[in-house]
Structures are given as structure tokens and as C-alpha cells.
Amino acid sequence: MIRRVGRPGLVGLAARTAVVAGTANAMENRQMNRRAAAAEQQQAAAAYQQQQMDQAAQAAVAAQAAAAPTPAPVAAAQAAPAVDVTAQLLKLADLHNAGALSDEEFAAAKAKLLG
């Protein structure tokens, strides 16, 4: 049998092409797997960081709620409407002039309004 020196035969060329293609596909698969693993690791780290931030926020809200003083009852101050002293004095004067109030009652009511 005579062997040809130089270029490989058709079978040898096909075998070499298959090896090169297989190697390229294997390397591409490895790179994709590495990228996927890195992405998963990054997502896990982000989820852990988010969990830590949520816990810190909840702790801060709880600490703020514990430190905040309870609001003082202001219902009495808000319930009392602003008194127009001049109008009240005029009403008392009208009642005093009409005879409904004595001098002592008028003086006591006036002192209560002004005092």
C-alpha cells in the first residue's frame, strides 16, 4: 500500500474537524456553566443582602417605635373652641342690663372670662 505524504485523506480530515468542533462545543458549554454559576451566586448574594437590609429596617422601625413617646392627650385643648372674649363680655353686659344678672354675678363672670 502506498501512503500519500502531505495532505490527509478525507477520513482524516473529517476526524480532525469533528475533534476541533467537539472541543469548541465543550469549551463553550463549560463557559456557559461557569457564567450560570456566577449568576446564581450573584443572585444569592443579592438576596442575602436584601434580607439583611429588611431585617435592619424592621429593627430600626421597632427601635423607633419603642423610643417614640406616646402622644399626650390633646383632646381637651382641641375640644375647647377659641372664645371671643369681647362677644362674651357684650352678652354678659346685655344680661346685666336686662336684669338677669346681679352685680356680683356679672363681676364673677367677667373675672372668669378675663382671668
C-alpha atoms as a printed R data frame, in Angstrom:
    type eleno elety resid chain resno       x      y      z
1   ATOM     1    CA   MET     A     1   0.000  0.000  0.000
2   ATOM     2    CA   ILE     A     2   1.262  3.360 -0.924
3   ATOM     3    CA   ARG     A     3   0.868  6.102  1.587
4   ATOM     4    CA   ARG     A     4   0.453  9.578  0.441
5   ATOM     5    CA   VAL     A     5   2.563 12.156  2.221
6   ATOM     6    CA   GLY     A     6   1.246 15.661  2.629
7   ATOM     7    CA   ARG     A     7  -2.441 16.305  2.964
8   ATOM     8    CA   PRO     A     8  -4.611 13.926  4.985
9   ATOM     9    CA   GLY     A     9  -7.279 11.871  3.377
10  ATOM    10    CA   LEU     A    10 -10.982 12.509  3.535
11  ATOM    11    CA   VAL     A    11 -11.489 10.367  6.641
12  ATOM    12    CA   GLY     A    12  -8.605 12.038  8.467
13  ATOM    13    CA   LEU     A    13  -9.913 15.491  7.587
14  ATOM    14    CA   ALA     A    14 -13.396 14.601  8.840
15  ATOM    15    CA   ALA     A    15 -11.958 13.176 12.082
16  ATOM    16    CA   ARG     A    16  -9.876 16.290 12.721
17  ATOM    17    CA   THR     A    17 -12.891 18.538 12.067
18  ATOM    18    CA   ALA     A    18 -15.008 16.518 14.499
19  ATOM    19    CA   VAL     A    19 -12.365 16.761 17.224
20  ATOM    20    CA   VAL     A    20 -11.986 20.523 16.801
21  ATOM    21    CA   ALA     A    21 -15.749 21.059 16.757
22  ATOM    22    CA   GLY     A    22 -16.249 18.843 19.796
23  ATOM    23    CA   THR     A    23 -13.560 20.662 21.710
24  ATOM    24    CA   ALA     A    24 -15.058 24.045 20.836
25  ATOM    25    CA   ASN     A    25 -18.527 22.916 21.931
26  ATOM    26    CA   ALA     A    26 -17.198 21.512 25.196
27  ATOM    27    CA   MET     A    27 -15.362 24.754 25.973
28  ATOM    28    CA   GLU     A    28 -18.452 26.796 25.153
29  ATOM    29    CA   ASN     A    29 -20.550 24.587 27.431
30  ATOM    30    CA   ARG     A    30 -18.039 24.987 30.270
31  ATOM    31    CA   GLN     A    31 -18.049 28.765 29.863
32  ATOM    32    CA   MET     A    32 -21.856 28.844 29.878
33  ATOM    33    CA   ASN     A    33 -21.919 26.696 33.020
34  ATOM    34    CA   ARG     A    34 -19.416 28.994 34.733
35  ATOM    35    CA   ARG     A    35 -21.433 32.076 33.782
36  ATOM    36    CA   ALA     A    36 -24.634 30.457 35.038
37  ATOM    37    CA   ALA     A    37 -22.974 29.503 38.323
38  ATOM    38    CA   ALA     A    38 -21.616 33.029 38.730
39  ATOM    39    CA   ALA     A    39 -25.061 34.496 38.037
40  ATOM    40    CA   GLU     A    40 -26.674 32.169 40.594
41  ATOM    41    CA   GLN     A    41 -24.049 33.086 43.163
42  ATOM    42    CA   GLN     A    42 -24.601 36.778 42.478
43  ATOM    43    CA   GLN     A    43 -28.373 36.357 42.857
44  ATOM    44    CA   ALA     A    44 -27.907 34.501 46.122
45  ATOM    45    CA   ALA     A    45 -25.634 37.263 47.423
46  ATOM    46    CA   ALA     A    46 -28.166 39.914 46.392
47  ATOM    47    CA   ALA     A    47 -30.995 38.005 48.098
48  ATOM    48    CA   TYR     A    48 -28.933 37.670 51.285
49  ATOM    49    CA   GLN     A    49 -28.096 41.381 51.214
50  ATOM    50    CA   GLN     A    50 -31.779 42.263 50.697
51  ATOM    51    CA   GLN     A    51 -32.723 40.033 53.622
52  ATOM    52    CA   GLN     A    52 -30.156 41.754 55.828
53  ATOM    53    CA   MET     A    53 -31.455 45.186 54.798
54  ATOM    54    CA   ASP     A    54 -35.047 44.139 55.510
55  ATOM    55    CA   GLN     A    55 -34.091 42.891 58.968
56  ATOM    56    CA   ALA     A    56 -32.177 46.088 59.703
57  ATOM    57    CA   ALA     A    57 -35.136 48.188 58.585
58  ATOM    58    CA   GLN     A    58 -37.516 46.188 60.769
59  ATOM    59    CA   ALA     A    59 -35.180 46.577 63.734
60  ATOM    60    CA   ALA     A    60 -34.924 50.329 63.126
61  ATOM    61    CA   VAL     A    61 -38.699 50.678 62.946
62  ATOM    62    CA   ALA     A    62 -39.095 48.661 66.142
63  ATOM    63    CA   ALA     A    63 -36.446 50.745 67.924
64  ATOM    64    CA   GLN     A    64 -38.050 53.966 66.754
65  ATOM    65    CA   ALA     A    65 -41.475 52.793 67.870
66  ATOM    66    CA   ALA     A    66 -40.085 51.841 71.279
67  ATOM    67    CA   ALA     A    67 -38.229 55.147 71.669
68  ATOM    68    CA   ALA     A    68 -41.071 57.380 70.486
69  ATOM    69    CA   PRO     A    69 -43.075 58.823 73.367
70  ATOM    70    CA   THR     A    70 -46.767 58.195 73.373
71  ATOM    71    CA   PRO     A    71 -48.667 61.283 72.272
72  ATOM    72    CA   ALA     A    72 -50.092 63.313 75.142
73  ATOM    73    CA   PRO     A    73 -53.851 63.676 75.197
74  ATOM    74    CA   VAL     A    74 -54.635 66.873 73.377
75  ATOM    75    CA   ALA     A    75 -58.350 66.262 73.067
76  ATOM    76    CA   ALA     A    76 -59.151 68.753 75.832
77  ATOM    77    CA   ALA     A    77 -57.141 71.512 74.202
78  ATOM    78    CA   GLN     A    78 -58.648 70.794 70.799
79  ATOM    79    CA   ALA     A    79 -62.194 70.424 72.111
80  ATOM    80    CA   ALA     A    80 -62.294 73.889 73.657
81  ATOM    81    CA   PRO     A    81 -63.118 76.333 70.865
82  ATOM    82    CA   ALA     A    82 -61.444 79.681 70.803
83  ATOM    83    CA   VAL     A    83 -63.503 82.048 72.976
84  ATOM    84    CA   ASP     A    84 -64.273 85.502 71.638
85  ATOM    85    CA   VAL     A    85 -63.853 87.448 74.876
86  ATOM    86    CA   THR     A    86 -65.355 90.658 73.510
87  ATOM    87    CA   ALA     A    87 -68.524 88.918 72.352
88  ATOM    88    CA   GLN     A    88 -68.872 87.121 75.685
89  ATOM    89    CA   LEU     A    89 -68.434 90.387 77.611
90  ATOM    90    CA   LEU     A    90 -71.088 92.050 75.461
91  ATOM    91    CA   LYS     A    91 -73.502 89.177 76.168
92  ATOM    92    CA   LEU     A    92 -72.824 89.463 79.898
93  ATOM    93    CA   ALA     A    93 -73.344 93.208 79.759
94  ATOM    94    CA   ASP     A    94 -76.661 92.727 77.946
95  ATOM    95    CA   LEU     A    95 -77.784 90.184 80.559
96  ATOM    96    CA   HIS     A    96 -76.689 92.539 83.372
97  ATOM    97    CA   ASN     A    97 -78.527 95.498 81.801
98  ATOM    98    CA   ALA     A    98 -81.629 93.374 81.307
99  ATOM    99    CA   GLY     A    99 -81.546 92.467 84.989
100 ATOM   100    CA   ALA     A   100 -80.877 88.782 84.512
101 ATOM   101    CA   LEU     A   101 -77.529 89.062 86.314
102 ATOM   102    CA   SER     A   102 -76.828 90.816 89.585
103 ATOM   103    CA   ASP     A   103 -73.777 92.995 90.068
104 ATOM   104    CA   GLU     A   104 -71.940 90.199 91.902
105 ATOM   105    CA   GLU     A   105 -72.789 87.580 89.230
106 ATOM   106    CA   PHE     A   106 -71.724 89.968 86.472
107 ATOM   107    CA   ALA     A   107 -68.399 90.707 88.230
108 ATOM   108    CA   ALA     A   108 -67.737 86.989 88.839
109 ATOM   109    CA   ALA     A   109 -68.499 86.058 85.217
110 ATOM   110    CA   LYS     A   110 -66.362 88.933 83.927
111 ATOM   111    CA   ALA     A   111 -63.463 87.913 86.177
112 ATOM   112    CA   LYS     A   112 -63.786 84.322 84.988
113 ATOM   113    CA   LEU     A   113 -63.623 85.416 81.322
114 ATOM   114    CA   LEU     A   114 -60.704 87.788 81.802
115 ATOM   115    CA   GLY     A   115 -58.797 85.652 84.252
